[in-house]
Amino acid sequence: MDRREFLKVAGMGGAAIATGGVSIGLTGEAYAAKEDIGQIKSLKVTVISETSWFNNDIFKKDIMDGGGTMANQYDIAWNQENAGGYAALLEIEQLDGSKKKLLMDTGWSNSWMDYVFKMHGIDQMLKKKEIDTMILTHWHLDHYWGIESTLKHNPNITIYAPNTHYPEDMKLLKGAKFAKAGCSNSIPHKGKLVECDAKKVHKLMPGVAVKMFDVPIILRVRGENVMYFNVKDKGIVTVTGCCHPGVLSLYSFARNNFAKGDDVYGSYGGLHMTLFETWDPKFDDVIKGLKAFKPEKLGCNHCTGWLFAEKAAAAGLPVVKGTDKFRSYKKVSTVAKNNHVFLTNGDTVVF
């Protein structure tokens, strides 16, 4: 596989699907009756870490040297100096004023995740059971392999994860080491594992739901959990790790399956567009599609790509501006810019 084909496969996965407009054939038939998932008062998202790796060229080289985008991620010798991780803190305020904290994803490098968890007090929240539930969006190394950093503080945490896992994923969860890949976990998970399938919407609490989309992803990974929030008087908010199913497909699913799903308020997370900062004309169609849904807040980072976020903002989409907080972290991505189109490390957004 040459460089052009690599970029096409790795960077276009979610966007190619997203350009399908409002079709939801990817996710199966719409439910017979639209579901009422309830409402929340507000959602605050804190970016614990969105820098899954720090240098795109090193990450791409590791993949190519390991056999390409279809290789097993556990069989690749990853450069550990380049490993970071993706994770976010979700703070939900219910209509009665009560609050709930959820952890979304647990990063890649345990040393990096230990560092960012301590910086944001996540370690103490886990120990005190202020966080008792984690949503694993998908089984990719940069979202999952830092699992020890979570389990060391609360091995009994409840985990919602796609049921499309492989034996290696379960082995790591139960405590294992993969020397070649450079990942390990010494603390077995003892809590409840909720395996999400593509046929069910899991309602965590009023106004909060998880839907698994069974889509193919690079590095022999399948399926992604997407979080849906229904914010009172505002509408539907999607929260993703990478958005491999495509953001327009997520909006279409809400429109076809949720009561009040026509009211899209916004999104947070990776939107899987210009992952390696290369443009394809299909991305122009995604921008047009987003405009048609009229979101009011787009919090972009991670695999959205700085290039896509720049063009989306220039096209008039409501991209939420970040800050320079990421520069206080001990490592900074080589593609980071000063234009604040990303919600990057340390930033927050409220829906």
N, C-alpha and C positions, 0 to 999 in steps of 0.2 A: 504494500500500500504506500503510494507516494504522499507527499505533504498535502497536495491539493485534495486528494481523496480523504485523507485523515481529517482535514478541517471540515470537509463536507459532512462526514459521518458524525464527528464529535460536536460540531457547532450547530448543526441544523436539526438535531433530533426533535426538540420541542417545537421549534419554529415551523418546520415543515408541516407538522400536524396542526399547528395553530392557524395556518393560512387557510384551513378548511372552513373558516367562517363560523356559522352557527350550527353546523352539522355535529351531531353527537354520536354518529355511527361507531366511532372509536370506543365509546364507553357503554355500548349496548342500548337497548330500548329505554325510553323514558318510563318512569314508574306510572302506573295506572292513575294514581291520584297524587297531586303534589303534596309533599311532606311539609308540615309546619315544625321547624326545628326550634321555635321559640325565639327569644330575644335577649340581648345583653345591653347594658347601659353604655359600656365603652370597652375598648381593647387598647392596651399599651404594649408595644413591641420594643424590646431593647436588643440591640445587636451585640451579642456577646463576642462573636467572631464570624465574619463572612469571608475571611481570607483562608480558603481551604488549602491553597498553596501560594507561594509568593513570587514564583517566576514561571511564566507560561512555557518558556522554551525548555526548561528543565523537566517540567511535567510532561510535555509532549514527547521529549526524547525518551523518558522512562517508558512511556506507552509503546513507542515505536520499537525500542530495544527489546521490549517484553513480548512482542508479537502483534502489536496493533490494537485497534479499538475493540476487536472481538475477543481478545485474550481474557483469561480469568484473572481478575485483579489480585488474587492471592498468589499467583505465579509470577508476578512482576517484582523485580528488585527496585523498589522505590528509593529515591534519594531522600533520606530522612531529614536532611537539613532544609528541605523544601516543604516539609509537611506542616500544615497548620490545622484548620478545621472550621466547620460551619456549625453554629448553634445560636439559638435565640431564646430569650426569656419572654413569655407571654403572660401578661397580667390582665385578668378579666374581671370587670366589675359587673355584678349581676344587677338586676332591676331593684332589688331590695337593699343594695349598697354593699353586700358581702363581696369579698374578693377571693380569687383563686389564681394560683401561679402554676404555669405549665412550662416544662422544658421542651424545646423542639430541637432534636438532634444533639449529638454529643461529640462532634468533631472527628479528627483523624489522629494527630499526634497527642499522646497522653501528656507529654511535657508541656506542649502548647496549651492544651485544654486545662491542665492544672493551673497554669499561669493566668489564663483569662477567667476561669471560674473563681479564683481567689480575688482577682481584680474587681469582679462584679458581685462578690459575696454569694455566688451560686453554691460554693462548697458548704457554707453554713446553712443556706436555705434547704439543701438536700439533707444535711445532718439533722436539722430541726423538723424535718418532714413538712416544711412550708411548701416544698415541691415534692409531691408524691406520685406524679405521673409524668412520663416522657412520651412524646410523639416522635417516633422515628419515621422520617419521611420516606427514606429508601435505604437500601443496603450498600450504597457506595462508600468507599473507604473514607472519604472526607466528611461524611455525615455520621458514620457508625464506628469506625475503628478506635475512636477515643472512648469507648464504652467503659473502660476501667476508671476513667476520671469521674464518671457518674457513679458507678457501682461502689467505689471505695467509700463514698459518703452515704449511700443508701442502696444496699444490695437488694432490698425488698421493693424497690420502686416498680410501679405498674408501667408497662411498656405497650403502646399501640404500634404495631409494625405490620408492613405488608406480608401476606402469607406466601409470597413468591420468593421465599428465601432458599438458599442452597445449603448443603451440609456444613460447609465451612462457616457460614454465618452463624448457625446454631452452635457449632463447636466453639467459636470465639465467645459467644454469649455465655456459655457454660464454663468457660475458662480454658484458654489454649494459647499456644504461641505459633506463629507462622514466621519462621526465621528469614526466609528469602524475602518475603514482603515487608518484614520489619514491623509486624503488628503483634500485639499480645494483650491478654487480659488474665490476670491472676485471681480475679474475684468472681465466682459464679453468680449469675443472676438467680435470686431466690423468690422474686416477686411474680406477679401475674403477667403473663404475656398474652395480649389480645391480638390474635392474628386476623388482620383485616382483609376481606376478600372484595372483589369487584362488584358483588351483587348486593351489598348492604351498605347503608349509611349508619355509622356508629355515632349515636348522640351521647356526648360526654356530660353535658349539662344543658340547661335551657339556653338556646342561642349559639351552641357550639357543637359542631359535628365534624367527623372525619370520614372522608370518602377515598377509597383506594382505586386508582386507575391502573389497570393492568396493561402497561405499555412496555415495549422493549427499550432498553437503555444500553449504552456502551459498557464494556468491561464485564460482560456476562451478568448483568443486573436487570431485573424486571420489576415493574410495579412501583408506584409512588403514592404515598398518602398525602392528601391535600386537606387542609383545615378550612372549614367554612364558618364564618361568624355572621350572625344577623344582628346588626347594631340598630337599636331602636331609633326611629325617625331618620335613619341614614340609609341602611340597606346592607347588602351582602359584601363581606370582605373575604378575600381568599388569602391564605398564608401558606407559602410553599417553601420547600428546600430548594428545588431546582425547576419545578414546573415543566417536567418532561412531557406531560400530556398536551401542553400548549395552553396559554392563558385564555385564548378565545374559546377553546373547548371547555375550560373550567367555568367561564361565564355562561356558556350555552347550557352546560349541565345544570347550573343553578336556575337559569330561566325555565328550563323544561321540567325540573324536578322539585323545586322548593317554592312554597308559598312565599310571596314577596321576592321571588328570585329575579324578577324583571328589574328590580332596583339594585344595580351594581354600584357600590360605593367606592371600592378600591381594592388594592392588593399590596401585599408585602412579600418580599423574598427574591430569590433568583427566578428570572423569567426565561432562562435558557435561550438566549438570542445570540449576541456576538461574543460567545464564550472566549474566543481567542482573538477578539477585536478585528474581525474581518466581516465585510458587508456583503449581503446578497440581496438582489432586488426583491425577493420575497418578503424581506423585513419591512419594506414599504407597505405591503399589503397588511401586515400585522398592525402597523401604526394606524392605517385606515380602519381596520376592524376594531381596534381599541377605541378610536374616536366614536364609532357607531354605538358602543355601549355606554359612553359618557361617564367614565369613572371620575371621581372627584379627588382621589389620592392614589398615586402610584409610588410606592416605596421600593426602589430598585437596588439590588446589589448582586454580589456573587456572580453567577453565570449569566445574568442579564447582559453583562458587558458594558463597559463605560461608553463605547461607541453607540450602542443602541439607546442608552439612557440619554446621551447628548442629543441624538437625532429626535427622540421622542419629545424631549423638552422643547427643542427648536420647532417642532411641529405643533406645539400648543398643548400637548398632553400635560396633566397636572403632576409632574414629577416632584416628589417631596425632596427638598434640598437637605443634604447632610452637613456635617461640620468638619473641623480639623481635628476632632478628638482622636481619630485613628493614628495620628502622628505621635501620640503619647504611648502607643504600644511599642514593644521592643523590636518588632519587625513590621515592615510596611511592604505592600505589594509593589512590584516594579511597574505595574500599569496604572497605579493610582494617580489621579490628577487633582488639580486645584479648583475645578469647576463645581464641586459639591453636588453633582447629579446622582451620587450614590449615597445611600444610608450605609455607611461603613462602620468599622469597629468603634463601639462606644456610643453610636447614635441611637436615638429613640424616635418613634412615631406613635401618635395616638389617633385611633379611629373612633 
